[in-house]
Amino acid sequence: MSSTSSWADEAREERKFFDGVSIAALHELLHRRQFGATYAIWYSIAERSTLATSAWPLLETLERRSVHRTFRHHAATALLRLMDSHSWNAEDLCDENDPDFDARLREFRHAVMDQIRQQTQ
């Protein structure tokens, strides 16, 4: 079996696991930085949750510079999917080397909160 097939098999198994646990349990895994090996946790959250439910744990991950950029990128992607937004670029939301990064991240956080407010009114 090729390494690609084994990775794909692992991704399917991991996704099955993540899809079988509650959204609250997935949030706890994010908080503990237990993201898995195949990025399936991000897809499970984006497809099964709502912005109002998962914004805080995803933002917490995105805003922590101590979290590897790859994971922050996936958190941004999940948030953008939950927002159904193409106004932002996930890469720009995790590029801490960009001088405008902090301002962009603050602006994005406000956009997330504004959308949640609009959805819950």
C-alpha positions, 0 to 999 in steps of 0.5 A: 500500500502506498503512503498516500493510501495509508494517509487517506485511510488514516484521514478517513478513520480520524474523520470517523472518530471526530464525527462521532464525538460531540462538538463540545468534545471537539472544542476541548480537543482544540483547547488541549491542542490535540488536533489530530494527524490529518486535519480531519477535526477542522472539517468535522467542526466546519461541517457539523457546527455553527459559527455561534457555537464554534467561533470562540474555540476556533478564534482561540486557536487562530489567535495563539501564535504559539500554535503552529501556523498550519493549525491556525490556517485550518482554524481560519479556514473552518471559521471562514466556512462557518461564516460562508465568507470569501472576504478573507484569506485564511493565509492572511489570517495566520501570517504573523510575519505580515506587518498588518497581521495584528490589525487584520486579525482584530478586524477579522474577530470583529467581523466574526462577532458582527456576523454572530450578532446578526445571526442571533437577532 
